[in-house]
Amino acid sequence: MKAPAWLLVLTASAGLAGCTSYAPPSLTVAEAAIVEESPSGLVIDFAIDATNANAVELPLREVRYSLRLDGEEVFRGVRSPEATLRRLGTQRFTIPVAVRLDEANRPSGVVRYTLEGQLLYLTPGQLAEVLFDIRVRRPTVSFRQEGTVDLGERRAEVDGR
């Protein structure tokens, strides 16, 4: 009896997984800035520093993220970071958040935010790329950052900075 092709790929990948391993990138929210504002909403850009401790490049594929203002989710999105992490280095990419504001319930002054998400990246090798594309192995790393945004002053701050 012949084994299905996908079973052979899984078996081979399980055997190869122990041969090579790569450290996931570390992610830090470096900056947050209100870049656009209108009566109906605003856009906050979050700059993410992704550090690669590996001796090989790591292409970034997708970032899924959400934003909460004062504990209430106001945005959820998916975006391509459009970057490849250089080996043994740091790459910055920006993710925008569009926040719709209701005039009747528009928050003002300093508001706490929580930004959290997951970054999908690709490890080196043709097999890793095939497994990523067929959704068998998709390496991810999570991030979470809290801070404040001052809607009156159009400033956003990252805690700890």
Rosetta silent file (secondary structure, phi, psi, omega in degrees, C-alpha in Angstrom):
SEQUENCE: MKAPAWLLVLTASAGLAGCTSYAPPSLTVAEAAIVEESPSGLVIDFAIDATNANAVELPLREVRYSLRLDGEEVFRGVRSPEATLRRLGTQRFTIPVAVRLDEANRPSGVVRYTLEGQLLYLTPGQLAEVLFDIRVRRPTVSFRQEGTVDLGERRAEVDGR
SCORE:     score description
SCORE:     0.000 S_00000001
   1 L     0.000  133.692 -175.927    0.000    0.000    0.000 S_00000001
   2 L   -90.522  135.961  178.643    1.360    3.377   -1.015 S_00000001
   3 L   -78.977  144.597  176.872    1.483    6.262    1.494 S_00000001
   4 L   -62.389  151.467 -177.324   -0.084    9.587    0.471 S_00000001
   5 H   -60.205  -38.419 -178.083    2.407   12.240   -0.664 S_00000001
   6 H   -66.008  -31.326  178.475    1.486   14.605    2.161 S_00000001
   7 H   -68.572  -37.844  176.942    2.290   11.888    4.710 S_00000001
   8 H   -64.624  -40.714  178.925    5.760   11.472    3.193 S_00000001
   9 H   -63.746  -43.362  179.498    6.324   15.239    3.365 S_00000001
  10 H   -64.016  -42.123  179.959    5.252   15.312    7.019 S_00000001
  11 H   -64.476  -44.482  179.194    7.488   12.396    7.907 S_00000001
  12 H   -64.145  -41.587 -178.518   10.473   13.932    6.130 S_00000001
  13 H   -68.278  -34.412  177.689    9.886   17.317    7.733 S_00000001
  14 H   -64.336  -38.823  178.757    9.645   15.774   11.200 S_00000001
  15 H   -70.437  -35.644 -179.068   13.021   14.135   10.663 S_00000001
  16 H   -78.888  -23.661 -176.163   14.595   17.327    9.339 S_00000001
  17 H   -60.432  -33.564 -179.975   13.147   19.527   12.070 S_00000001
  18 L   -77.036  -16.774 -176.590   15.633   18.187   14.588 S_00000001
  19 L   -78.593  -37.696 -177.984   18.615   18.857   12.298 S_00000001
  20 L  -132.643  139.466  174.074   18.241   22.610   12.028 S_00000001
  21 L  -141.989  149.086 -177.857   16.571   25.120   14.243 S_00000001
  22 L  -126.355  139.886  177.130   16.342   28.861   14.112 S_00000001
  23 L   -72.603  137.854  176.878   15.639   31.294   16.912 S_00000001
  24 L   -68.452  153.488  176.447   12.416   33.251   16.402 S_00000001
  25 L   -65.414  151.818  172.723   12.815   36.993   15.923 S_00000001
  26 E  -100.208  138.842 -174.477   12.317   39.169   18.988 S_00000001
  27 E  -118.159  136.549  177.619    9.800   41.977   18.568 S_00000001
  28 E  -137.057  131.409  173.468    9.640   45.336   20.317 S_00000001
  29 E   -77.810  113.003 -174.137    7.210   48.181   19.717 S_00000001
  30 E   -89.118  -38.592 -176.246    9.676   51.063   19.323 S_00000001
  31 E  -147.757  154.653  172.638    7.372   53.984   18.538 S_00000001
  32 E  -140.367  130.619 -177.612    3.739   54.911   18.254 S_00000001
  33 E  -144.021  137.056  172.309    2.547   58.077   16.525 S_00000001
  34 E   -77.357  118.776 -175.591   -0.784   59.539   15.469 S_00000001
  35 E  -107.640  -18.482  176.788   -0.231   60.273   11.782 S_00000001
  36 E  -146.785  148.105  177.734   -3.737   61.268   10.647 S_00000001
  37 E  -150.580  140.928  175.849   -6.818   62.590   12.379 S_00000001
  38 E  -144.388  171.935  178.089  -10.313   63.598   11.296 S_00000001
  39 L   -59.868  -25.173 -176.586  -13.639   64.091   13.072 S_00000001
  40 L   -98.206   -5.716  179.416  -14.537   60.454   12.318 S_00000001
  41 E   172.325 -173.196  178.888  -11.273   58.786   13.305 S_00000001
  42 E  -150.169  163.368  176.920   -7.511   58.631   13.453 S_00000001
  43 E  -122.181  127.858  176.361   -4.587   56.550   12.253 S_00000001
  44 E  -113.269  127.166  174.613   -1.815   55.443   14.606 S_00000001
  45 E   -96.988  129.073  175.927    1.411   54.037   13.157 S_00000001
  46 E  -109.417  122.806  177.277    3.259   51.533   15.330 S_00000001
  47 E   -93.190  123.887 -178.438    6.942   50.982   14.496 S_00000001
  48 E  -110.036  126.357  172.793    8.062   47.447   15.326 S_00000001
  49 E   -94.768  120.252  178.250   11.739   46.540   15.711 S_00000001
  50 E  -110.333  121.081 -177.554   12.311   42.897   14.761 S_00000001
  51 E  -107.690  130.485 -179.735   15.695   41.475   15.757 S_00000001
  52 E  -108.299  115.239  179.534   17.113   38.375   14.103 S_00000001
  53 L   -91.403    4.482 -178.256   19.736   36.504   16.145 S_00000001
  54 L   -90.234  158.161  178.286   20.288   33.940   13.375 S_00000001
  55 L   -86.182   10.955  177.513   23.150   33.854   10.873 S_00000001
  56 L  -130.045  154.849  177.905   20.587   33.617    8.051 S_00000001
  57 L   -71.104  150.402  175.829   17.930   36.031    6.782 S_00000001
  58 E  -125.414  107.886  176.381   14.306   35.506    7.815 S_00000001
  59 E   -68.439  134.209  176.975   11.637   36.714    5.375 S_00000001
  60 E   -92.647  133.781 -174.414    8.608   38.161    7.160 S_00000001
  61 E  -106.052  -43.881 -172.348    5.310   37.050    5.669 S_00000001
  62 E  -160.614  143.629  173.097    2.366   38.413    7.631 S_00000001
  63 E  -124.555  129.298  177.077    1.477   40.268   10.805 S_00000001
  64 E  -113.158  127.577 -172.607   -1.944   39.854   12.442 S_00000001
  65 E  -150.522  162.580  177.537   -2.690   42.400   15.118 S_00000001
  66 E  -142.682  157.945  178.700   -5.329   44.173   17.170 S_00000001
  67 E  -128.765  135.090  174.115   -5.579   47.364   19.181 S_00000001
  68 E  -116.683  136.273  171.882   -7.562   48.022   22.340 S_00000001
  69 E  -113.118  122.970 -176.346   -8.275   51.486   23.717 S_00000001
  70 L    48.124   41.101  175.431   -9.174   51.500   27.404 S_00000001
  71 L    85.731   -7.125 -178.311   -9.797   47.744   27.167 S_00000001
  72 E  -105.070  126.284  179.128  -12.164   47.868   24.165 S_00000001
  73 E   -65.778  125.981 -179.379  -11.040   46.381   20.848 S_00000001
  74 E  -118.072  -10.068 -179.344  -11.172   49.112   18.196 S_00000001
  75 E  -156.872  143.563  172.165   -9.138   47.510   15.398 S_00000001
  76 E  -144.643  130.657 -176.862   -8.139   44.099   14.065 S_00000001
  77 E  -152.966  169.973  176.869   -6.080   43.669   10.909 S_00000001
  78 E  -133.321  136.101 -176.564   -3.677   41.635    8.799 S_00000001
  79 E  -150.545  153.359  172.343   -0.789   43.159    6.878 S_00000001
  80 L   -87.238  129.067  177.281    2.420   42.200    5.104 S_00000001
  81 L   -68.194  -18.017 -179.753    5.478   43.624    6.872 S_00000001
  82 L    51.833   48.908 -178.411    7.164   43.849    3.443 S_00000001
  83 L  -151.412  156.352  169.947   10.549   43.116    4.995 S_00000001
  84 E  -123.792  128.845  179.379   13.222   40.480    5.367 S_00000001
  85 E   -74.966  120.978  177.066   15.183   40.424    8.590 S_00000001
  86 L   -65.106  155.414 -178.887   18.873   40.697    7.831 S_00000001
  87 L   -67.605  139.093  178.055   21.079   38.156    9.525 S_00000001
  88 L    49.972   43.745 -177.628   22.258   39.138   12.999 S_00000001
  89 E  -151.812 -176.291 -178.825   20.457   42.456   12.761 S_00000001
  90 E  -123.133  137.504  178.481   17.345   44.499   13.370 S_00000001
  91 E  -125.579  135.352  177.449   14.745   45.616   10.836 S_00000001
  92 E  -102.367  135.180  171.657   11.966   48.128   11.544 S_00000001
  93 E  -133.626  159.302 -175.051    8.552   47.851    9.946 S_00000001
  94 E  -117.373  137.447  173.544    5.397   49.869   10.534 S_00000001
  95 E  -120.869  126.294 -179.789    1.850   48.680   11.064 S_00000001
  96 E   -89.846  150.561  175.968   -0.976   51.206   10.808 S_00000001
  97 E  -128.956  122.573  176.336   -4.128   51.133   12.903 S_00000001
  98 E   -98.297  123.495 -177.509   -7.265   52.970   11.785 S_00000001
  99 E  -115.171  118.352  176.856   -9.532   53.872   14.687 S_00000001
 100 E   -82.914  130.545 -178.585  -13.089   54.945   14.003 S_00000001
 101 L  -116.706  129.197  177.984  -14.284   57.491   16.545 S_00000001
 102 L   -88.560  126.555 -177.894  -17.935   58.165   17.295 S_00000001
 103 L   -55.311  -37.821 -177.709  -18.566   61.867   17.987 S_00000001
 104 L   -70.274  -35.379 -177.003  -20.972   61.044   20.830 S_00000001
 105 L  -116.107   27.238 -176.333  -18.549   58.650   22.566 S_00000001
 106 L   -66.209  120.241  176.232  -15.242   60.085   21.368 S_00000001
 107 L   -68.658  152.695  178.028  -12.513   59.445   23.954 S_00000001
 108 L  -139.716  165.704 -179.770  -10.340   62.425   24.802 S_00000001
 109 L    72.303 -153.442 -177.163   -7.177   63.093   26.743 S_00000001
 110 E   -83.056  126.215 -178.239   -4.816   60.268   27.681 S_00000001
 111 E  -125.002  136.957  176.471   -6.122   56.811   26.798 S_00000001
 112 E   -78.423  140.396  174.679   -4.405   53.463   27.527 S_00000001
 113 E  -125.473  155.348  171.120   -3.793   51.193   24.568 S_00000001
 114 E  -131.974  120.365  175.832   -2.821   47.562   24.153 S_00000001
 115 E  -108.594  127.384  176.654   -1.353   46.424   20.852 S_00000001
 116 E  -144.256  154.430 -179.046   -0.931   42.681   20.380 S_00000001
 117 E  -177.463 -171.688  178.971   -0.396   40.335   17.520 S_00000001
 118 E  -134.773  140.177  176.627    1.523   37.579   15.795 S_00000001
 119 E  -109.656  125.648  174.814    4.205   37.726   13.141 S_00000001
 120 E   -96.157  132.056 -179.275    4.477   34.873   10.627 S_00000001
 121 E  -135.604  166.968 -176.885    7.965   34.376    9.196 S_00000001
 122 L  -114.167  130.537  174.540    9.734   31.917    6.941 S_00000001
 123 L   -87.667  158.705 -176.078   12.768   29.849    7.916 S_00000001
 124 L   -63.887  153.126  173.592   15.425   29.042    5.280 S_00000001
 125 L   111.575  146.359 -179.698   15.167   26.132    2.869 S_00000001
 126 H   -65.563  -39.392  179.360   12.948   24.942    0.068 S_00000001
 127 H   -63.795  -41.528  178.711   11.199   22.380    2.271 S_00000001
 128 H   -61.124  -39.035  179.357   10.401   25.065    4.849 S_00000001
 129 H   -67.242  -41.926  178.034    8.893   27.219    2.100 S_00000001
 130 H   -62.996  -46.231 -179.792    6.762   24.351    0.777 S_00000001
 131 H   -63.510  -34.714  176.250    5.541   23.493    4.287 S_00000001
 132 H   -65.833  -48.750 -176.788    4.716   27.169    4.874 S_00000001
 133 H   -62.433  -34.682  179.994    2.821   27.462    1.583 S_00000001
 134 L   -93.243   10.163  173.428    0.718   24.354    2.236 S_00000001
 135 L    65.107   29.861  176.829    0.075   25.566    5.808 S_00000001
 136 L   -87.000  -43.630 -179.492    1.748   22.602    7.517 S_00000001
 137 L  -134.339  113.576 -179.940    4.429   24.612    9.346 S_00000001
 138 L  -128.529   93.519 -178.256    4.058   28.352    9.835 S_00000001
 139 L   -62.165  135.901  179.591    6.521   29.738   12.390 S_00000001
 140 E  -135.646  156.955  172.926    5.083   32.599   14.432 S_00000001
 141 E  -138.783  138.694 -176.796    6.175   34.887   17.209 S_00000001
 142 E   -98.244  157.934  173.425    3.817   36.960   19.364 S_00000001
 143 E  -142.604  156.371  177.820    4.095   40.501   20.657 S_00000001
 144 E  -153.967  133.083 -179.947    2.186   42.647   23.120 S_00000001
 145 E  -143.431  138.531  175.386    2.739   46.258   24.108 S_00000001
 146 E  -115.774  152.981  179.234    0.884   48.665   26.338 S_00000001
 147 E  -171.509 -163.494  178.034    1.151   52.415   26.365 S_00000001
 148 E  -129.849  151.751  173.011   -0.820   55.630   26.266 S_00000001
 149 E  -128.849  129.133  178.986   -2.100   57.834   23.502 S_00000001
 150 E   -98.821  102.463 -175.450   -2.983   61.471   24.196 S_00000001
 151 L   -70.161  -21.443  177.587   -5.817   62.263   21.813 S_00000001
 152 L   -78.293  -37.156 -176.618   -5.688   65.954   22.723 S_00000001
 153 L   -98.194   -3.012 -178.243   -1.953   66.364   22.020 S_00000001
 154 L    58.456   42.158  178.706   -1.752   63.857   19.125 S_00000001
 155 E  -123.617  145.259  173.106    1.007   61.926   20.907 S_00000001
 156 E  -128.630  139.393 -179.405    1.373   58.255   21.525 S_00000001
 157 E  -126.888  146.402  176.772    3.851   56.733   23.943 S_00000001
 158 E   -99.182  129.665  178.501    5.195   53.249   24.421 S_00000001
 159 L   -57.350  144.218  176.512    5.538   52.136   28.052 S_00000001
 160 L    83.289    4.632  179.754    9.089   51.781   29.228 S_00000001
 161 L  -119.891    0.000    0.000   10.499   54.339   26.791 S_00000001
